[in-house]
């Protein structure tokens, strides 16, 4: 079961997410709160695997809450679910430590896929916001090797380092080496950004 904490200040949205996601057999909604302060205060006690986080919250913003959530409960993965897709919001969230970014207009099954991807150690960036990420990343012309492209495709599918290592029959250390090289060549700061850049350049 994937333990999920929902953070959204709109009761109707919050209740809709709790109801919709709660129907999935592999999801357990451990809490639903309306502010970042509540989420940070409860993260250590509720121990969610994934925090589904809105960015527009009263008091502390979602972006500012991300590092606080990671500090309060280090194993947690933060998935942003928001109505805003501006470059500043997307880049700010990813830099703060979010593992995924989905817009509120996304179907419930896509939100579910995103939750499963980040919970397994992967990342998820909705295609509609990829162009926003691209504009904030310096372009580099270095080409990826065939193996790096192979690793990148698996990263884009949301596979974790361990899963990629098992699938390609290589060590986790080798996977980490390839991922670091991919990030460097694409000028990306994390996996989600790398997938966005690669998608924009037609590498996937």
Secondary structure, 3 states (H helix, E strand, C coil): CEEEEEECCCHHHHHHHHHHHHCCCCEEEEEEECEHHHHHHHHHHHCCCEEEECCCCECCCHHHHHHHHHHHCCCCEEEEEECCCCHHHHHHHHHHCCCEEEECCCCHHHHHHHHHHHHCCCCEECHHHHHHHHCCCCCCCCCCCHHHHHHHHHHHCCCCHHHHHHHHCCCHHHHHHHHHHHHHHHCCCCHHHHHHHHHHCCCC
